[in-house]
Amino acid sequence: MKVLTSIEAEKFLSKYVPIAKSKFITKLEQIPNKFPVVLKIISPKALHKSDKGAVLISQNKEELKRYYNKLTELAKKLKPAKILAQEYIQGQQIIIGIKKDPTFNHVIMLGIGGTLVELIKDVQFRMCPINENEAQDMIDQLKLNKLLKGYRDYKAININLLKQILVKLSKMPMKNISELDINPLIINNKEAKIVDARIVLN
């Protein structure tokens, strides 16, 4: 088995879903002067970046400098590691996964994403490939589906766009894919972009 780094996984997935703009940096001056900006560490020792404190969102120049220095020190402990500057996407976090099941072959999963995904465990599964009706049913069956349609502080997302993404991913070539995790896909009422992904090849 081979695990693709998030950058390798995102490059593969960019044929099907837009990817958040990002670039590796080695000095502070290389970071685009646009806020908010996301800084993260890319390392095989930090597959769950939030658990390692390896993702920070800076709102201004002072935070940017402080967070960059903090991640530089953390990167030394997680060698091999690189620091990535990524555009900030406003929206709701979605998790999408694909797994090769011994009985059903590949299945696709949809859930509410982010750092609480393992605690919430609000997910739906379907056999690949799916159509838009099945994608809609997955969305409707989520316990927290009201969040996606707009609820209090949560702004409504583009449901049709999410359905299209689910259908596309369920139909992509998966011969060598054992697992695929997109967490999160960030989506709002206009666009959706992958900001982190992992692929396990068999």
Number of C-alpha atoms within 10 A of each C-alpha: 9 10 16 17 18 20 17 13 19 23 15 14 20 13 12 15 19 17 20 18 13 18 14 16 15 12 11 12 9 11 20 13 11 12 14 17 20 21 26 23 26 23 19 15 15 18 17 14 17 14 10 13 14 22 19 20 18 20 13 13 13 9 13 22 13 12 20 23 14 14 21 17 11 17 21 11 11 17 13 11 17 17 22 20 22 20 19 19 21 14 20 21 22 21 21 23 22 24 22 20 12 7 7 11 11 20 19 25 20 21 26 28 22 16 15 9 17 11 7 13 13 16 21 19 16 18 17 22 16 18 15 16 11 16 24 16 13 21 22 14 13 18 15 16 16 14 17 24 14 12 12 8 7 14 15 18 21 16 18 13 15 21 20 16 18 27 19 17 21 23 13 13 8 17 10 11 17 19 20 23 20 23 23 22 27 25 23 21 17 10 15 25 19 23 24 21 26 20 24 17 14 12
